[in-house]
């Protein structure tokens, strides 16, 4: 018996690949009547103002919902402390309780020649529920 997908957690750092992943997740959520949670890890960027992060995530959630024609009530955000992989893995449990993890193939890190970023690769190795890695929209 398969479990229905009710909550989709998306790794979100506002990079082009994270935006592509979020758009993909919003389209899926609209089709299956699920919720999307944009998950942002502050990790090494802890010096940034929480107010700024909160405002940016709020704006991003509204923009993504509008673009994907999904009721804004179905898109929320969560800021977690730690590295991106750990924060995403914690999204499996409460308070998010994700049924599906979605990330872009690469985040804001360097190493342009790699197909997968460190977070997507690490999640592929450690996630114990379905994971979607959305390919980059950038073309060589």
Secondary structure by P-SEA (a helix, b strand, c coil): ccccccbbbbbccccaaaaaaaaaaaaaaaaabbbbbbbbbccccccccaaaaaaaaaaaaaaaaaaaccccccbbbbbbcccaaaaaaacccccccccbbbbccccccccccccccaaaaaaaaccccbbbbbcccccc
